Amino acid sequence: MFKKILGGIVLSSLVWVGIADAATLRNKAASQTKTEALWAAFDDNVDITGMQTAQSLTPDDSDGAGVNMITAGITSVDVGTVVNGVTDYIVLPSIASVPVGHTITIVCNAGGAFELRTPAASAEEINSEDCDGTKEYLCTDGNIIKVIKISSTIDWMAHEFTPIGAVVTAVVPD
């Protein structure tokens, strides 16, 4: 009888993750991370409410999986040093790949400002603005940003806090 604790939730039915789905990890696509392979194996049949999954990213001026693109299911992102300057960006997961209410906490430790976008040519919005490259949400170094999926039609809502916990005036992407 195997048990695994995920974010404070005890799941006793994950024996298959350690045994049967070991094959999933061995046979994953070369371009796929272990997290992505397991996420696909779960096929959205597991409630991960409360599970904290983190990812470290480096903002860059072009899309790069595993570099500046947030993986579906991630709830916490630590942003590393900007590479080229304020035009560097990170990319949210596709709105269709996360459930309503999904929240991502972005910790801006980049050493400078960078931008937040939605996937290229997606027409997905942050704070009611299309942010797939036509506009971007400016992320201020040292701040914390919470991004929440409202719905598949309204998309993402972002709100930001300073290092002392003060709420930043609503940011309208430009």
Backbone torsions as a table, in degrees:
resi	resn	phi	psi	omega
1	MET	NA	109.5	179.6
2	PHE	-98.5	143.0	174.1
3	LYS	-134.9	144.2	179.4
4	LYS	-134.7	136.2	179.0
5	ILE	-98.4	123.8	177.8
6	LEU	-122.1	110.2	177.6
7	GLY	54.9	38.0	177.9
8	GLY	86.2	-2.3	-179.8
9	ILE	-104.5	126.3	178.6
10	VAL	-90.4	122.7	179.0
11	LEU	-116.0	120.5	-179.4
12	SER	-96.6	-3.5	-176.3
13	SER	-100.8	21.3	-178.2
14	LEU	-96.8	17.1	176.7
15	VAL	-55.8	-40.5	-178.1
16	TRP	-63.8	-26.7	177.7
17	VAL	-65.9	-40.5	-178.6
18	GLY	-79.3	-25.1	-175.1
19	ILE	-112.0	-71.3	-174.5
20	ALA	-63.6	-40.3	-177.2
21	ASP	-88.3	6.1	169.3
22	ALA	-59.8	-32.9	176.7
23	ALA	-65.2	-35.7	177.5
24	THR	-59.0	-43.9	-179.3
25	LEU	-70.6	-38.1	178.3
26	ARG	-68.6	-33.9	-174.0
27	ASN	-102.7	14.7	-178.8
28	LYS	-66.2	155.4	177.3
29	ALA	-63.4	147.4	-178.8
30	ALA	-58.2	-32.8	-178.5
31	SER	-83.1	-4.1	-174.1
32	GLN	-100.4	135.0	175.6
33	THR	-78.4	165.2	177.0
34	LYS	-60.7	-39.9	179.1
35	THR	-61.1	-45.2	179.5
36	GLU	-63.6	-39.0	179.6
37	ALA	-64.9	-44.1	178.3
38	LEU	-67.4	-39.3	178.6
39	TRP	-59.8	-43.6	178.8
40	ALA	-65.3	-37.9	179.5
41	ALA	-65.8	-37.1	176.8
42	PHE	-65.1	-30.3	177.2
43	ASP	50.9	40.2	176.7
44	ASP	59.6	21.5	179.0
45	ASN	-96.6	2.7	-179.7
46	VAL	-116.6	130.5	176.6
47	ASP	-80.8	114.2	-177.8
48	ILE	-105.7	22.1	178.6
49	THR	-54.0	127.9	179.1
50	GLY	90.2	-10.7	179.3
51	MET	-78.4	127.4	-179.3
52	GLN	-97.5	118.2	176.2
53	THR	-121.1	129.4	-174.4
54	ALA	-113.8	155.8	178.3
55	GLN	-146.5	140.5	174.1
56	SER	-105.5	132.5	-178.3
57	LEU	-130.8	156.5	173.5
58	THR	-117.3	120.2	178.0
59	PRO	-62.7	142.1	178.8
60	ASP	-144.7	169.4	-177.4
61	ASP	-93.9	12.6	172.9
62	SER	-149.7	152.3	-177.7
63	ASP	-63.8	139.6	176.4
64	GLY	-155.7	112.6	178.8
65	ALA	-58.0	132.9	-178.6
66	GLY	80.5	-7.1	179.3
67	VAL	-106.4	-62.0	-176.2
68	ASN	-131.1	15.5	-178.6
69	MET	-111.9	122.6	-179.7
70	ILE	-73.2	128.3	-179.5
71	THR	-77.4	141.7	176.1
72	ALA	-55.1	137.3	179.9
73	GLY	95.4	-15.9	178.9
74	ILE	-70.7	138.7	179.5
75	THR	-117.7	-10.5	-178.8
76	SER	-141.9	129.4	-178.8
77	VAL	-126.5	126.1	173.7
78	ASP	-101.7	116.3	-175.1
79	VAL	-94.7	121.2	179.5
80	GLY	-82.5	-170.2	-173.1
81	THR	-63.0	134.6	175.8
82	VAL	-61.8	148.5	-177.1
83	VAL	-95.1	-50.3	-172.8
84	ASN	-112.5	-11.4	-177.9
85	GLY	125.8	-161.2	-172.6
86	VAL	-63.8	-15.7	177.6
87	THR	-81.8	-6.4	175.5
88	ASP	-68.6	151.3	-176.8
89	TYR	-149.4	163.9	168.8
90	ILE	-119.7	159.6	-172.8
91	VAL	-122.7	128.6	174.9
92	LEU	-68.4	157.1	173.8
93	PRO	-69.1	161.4	176.6
94	SER	-57.8	138.2	-178.3
95	ILE	-58.9	-31.4	-179.7
96	ALA	-73.1	-15.3	-175.0
97	SER	-90.9	-1.1	179.8
98	VAL	-131.0	153.4	-179.3
99	PRO	-77.6	160.7	174.8
100	VAL	-57.2	136.0	-179.0
101	GLY	88.5	-6.6	179.5
102	HIS	-58.1	129.8	-177.4
103	THR	-118.1	134.7	176.4
104	ILE	-119.8	126.0	175.7
105	THR	-98.7	122.4	-179.2
106	ILE	-109.4	118.5	178.5
107	VAL	-98.3	113.2	-173.5
108	CYS	-86.2	90.3	179.1
109	ASN	-112.7	37.4	-169.6
110	ALA	-86.9	-7.4	-178.1
111	GLY	78.6	4.6	179.6
112	GLY	177.7	169.6	-180.0
113	ALA	-68.4	151.2	174.8
114	PHE	-148.6	-179.6	-175.8
115	GLU	-118.4	157.5	176.5
116	LEU	-118.1	130.6	-177.9
117	ARG	-128.1	167.9	168.6
118	THR	-100.6	166.6	-178.1
119	PRO	-55.2	144.3	-178.3
120	ALA	-53.6	137.4	176.7
121	ALA	59.1	21.7	-177.6
122	SER	-88.0	-21.2	-174.2
123	ALA	60.9	19.6	177.7
124	GLU	-81.2	151.0	-171.1
125	GLU	-116.6	151.8	167.5
126	ILE	-121.3	126.2	-178.8
127	ASN	50.3	45.3	175.7
128	SER	66.1	22.2	176.0
129	GLU	-126.4	135.3	177.4
130	ASP	-64.1	116.9	-174.1
131	CYS	-119.4	33.9	-179.5
132	ASP	-90.5	23.4	179.9
133	GLY	123.8	-23.8	176.4
134	THR	-72.4	-38.1	174.9
135	LYS	-137.4	159.9	178.7
136	GLU	-139.6	154.7	174.6
137	TYR	-90.1	122.5	-179.7
138	LEU	-78.3	124.3	179.9
139	CYS	-103.3	124.7	-177.7
140	THR	-92.5	129.4	-178.8
141	ASP	-57.7	137.8	179.3
142	GLY	91.6	-16.2	-178.9
143	ASN	-88.6	167.5	174.7
144	ILE	-119.4	132.2	-178.7
145	ILE	-117.0	132.4	173.6
146	LYS	-108.4	125.1	179.7
147	VAL	-116.5	127.3	-175.1
148	ILE	-126.1	132.7	174.4
149	LYS	-76.3	120.3	177.4
150	ILE	-84.8	-50.4	178.3
151	SER	-166.7	178.5	178.1
152	SER	-80.0	-6.0	177.2
153	THR	-109.0	-30.9	178.0
154	ILE	-91.3	-25.5	177.4
155	ASP	73.2	-132.6	-169.9
156	TRP	-96.9	143.6	170.7
157	MET	-118.9	130.1	179.7
158	ALA	-117.5	139.0	170.3
159	HIS	-137.4	151.6	-167.2
160	GLU	-129.3	149.7	179.8
161	PHE	-129.0	144.1	176.2
162	THR	-79.4	170.7	178.6
163	PRO	-60.8	-18.9	177.8
164	ILE	-97.8	7.3	175.7
165	GLY	90.7	2.6	178.2
166	ALA	-71.3	142.1	178.3
167	VAL	-77.9	130.3	178.0
168	VAL	-80.5	141.0	175.3
169	THR	-54.2	142.7	-177.6
170	ALA	-46.9	131.4	178.9
171	VAL	-94.4	125.5	175.4
172	VAL	-101.8	113.1	179.5
173	PRO	-55.4	140.8	177.5
174	ASP	-134.0	NA	NA
